[in-house]
């Protein structure tokens, strides 16, 4: 069986951002793919605290631990809660 390709696929950036990325990769002597990866990693580092804060909110809303919510987010198994479901959850009465 063929090995799964671990590369991330990103939607097209648009001409302006593709041109910026091309110029940025050239002046940094990197390939476009390497520079894009570097930029994405840097931006995620900047947002790490905010991302974790949002995951904590979702965990609290569902009545689950941060770790369980993080796992569900990372694995893509976190399901949206409807307003009706939330209203029926313990601790959400008015």
N, C-alpha and C positions, 0 to 999 in steps of 0.2 A: 504494500500500500504506500502511495507517495506521502512524503513528509509534509505536514501542514506548513504553509508559508506563514512565518511569524511577522511579516511586515504589515504595518498599519496602512490602510488606504484612507486618504483624505480627499474630500470633495475639492473640485477645482477652486482655486483662490480668486480667480478673476485676473484680468490683465494687469491692473495696477499692482496688486500684491505679488503676482508672479514676477513682474519686472523688479520690484523691490527686493524680493528674495534672490533673484538672479544676481543683482548688483551686490547685495550683501554677501552672497556666497563667493563671488569673485574677489571682493576686497579682503575677504578673510581666508582666501586660498583653500576653500572647501568645496565639495560638491554641493549641489542644491539640496540633495537628500540629507546630507550630514548637517548642513546649516539649518534646515527646517527642523530636524530632530533636536538640535541644540537650542533653537529658539523656543520650541514647544516645551522642552524640559525646563528651561529658564522661567517661562511664564507659569508653568504648573508649580514650581517652587515658590514663586511670588504669591500664588493663590492658595497654597496648602492650608494655611490656618482657616481661611474662609471656607474652603471645601469641607474641612473637618467640622466646622461650625454648622454648616448646612446638613451634613450627615447626622450630626447630633440632634438637630431639630427633627429630622425625619424619624430617627430612632425613638425619640421621646413621643412623638405623635403616634407611633405605632405601638408603644409600650414594650419595645425590645431594647437590648443593649446596643451600645455604639458598635461593638465588635460584630454583632450579628447583622446590623444594618450595613456596616462597611462591607462585610462579606457579600451581602445581597447586591449592593451597588456595584462592586467589582465584578461579580459573576453575572450581572445583568438580570437578576431574578427579583429585584425589588418591584413590587406591584403598587400601582397608584391606589390611594384610598379615596373613595367618593365622600362627599360631604355627609351623606346619610350614614355611611359606615363609621365615619369619625364621630358623629353625634351619638351613635349607639355604643361607642367604646367606653369602658369604665373610666371614671375620672374626668369626663368631658361634659357632665351635666352642668347646666347653668343654675 
